[in-house]
Amino acid sequence: MIVFSIALFIIGIFVGSFLNVVIDRLPRKEGFVTGRSHCDLCGHTLAWYDLVPLLSYALLLGKCRYCKKFIGYEYPLVELTTGILFCIIPLLYPAIPMLSLLDTLFIFSIFVVIFYTDLWYGIIPDITLLLGIVALIPIFVMHPTLLLSSVLSGVVACLFFLALFLGTRGRGMGFGDVKLALLLGLLLGYPRIIVSLYIAFLTGAGIALILILWRKKKLRGDTIPFGPFLILGAVLGLLFGNFLWELLTVYVLHL
């Protein structure tokens, strides 16, 4: 199983390399399936040996081979995130069926794109949400009894975020978060969606308070993308939802 996880980590960092292209081009409405990768700083087309995940970045010390400028930490961060997400699934669920594994890897890849696109550009691309809905089809085919709970969870989560969006007139919550809440509700179902949202609001509030204290954000006027916190909660809810729900009901709701 360890060897399988290592293999998935390697696959994950290569998938993460492709996700970097998606994250970089979607906000600019550029195609990400075709077209050679190039340096965003000098425009030079990159060779294959410039694109080996993690390794090329390390050997070049984070700089472009051609213009020698620092290209940023974003690229290896996405690759490493994807690799870690890919490798922990068989460790946590060694008996997971292959179809469920592939579907989960696809969902996690969508999560990575949403997380970093919203974090860096402040948008949640609609195509990622549509792909997420498509990824749910195999789950409902294999487990049709989950459909009703998932639909109700998705609708309730969506309406809750819609109320926040309308109540703050879009200043406290973007409409992309409303659509993302629908997807996460459909994916997680009850009670994992509650765990997911609890983690999202708790971590979001904590990070916002830290940024305000560090004077990186103002109490009014500045906004913090909430999509990354929703994705963090969704990942933890997907992997540990039932266990966390037990902790939540025992140690929080019974206080």
Buried (B, 14 or more C-beta within 10 A) or exposed (E): EEEBBEEBBBBBBBBBBBBBBBBBBBEEEEEBEEEEBBBEBEEEEBEEEBBBBBEBBEEBEBBBBBEEEEBEEBBBBBBBBBBBBBBBBBEEEEEBEEEBBEBBBBBBBBBBBBBBBBBBBBBBBEEBBEBBEEBBEBBBEEEEEBBEBBBBBBBBBBBBBBEBBEEEEEEEBBEBBBBBBBBBBBBBBBBBBBBBBBBBBEBBEEBBEEBBEEEEBEEEEEEBBBBBBBBBBBBBBBBBBEEBBEEBEEEEEEE
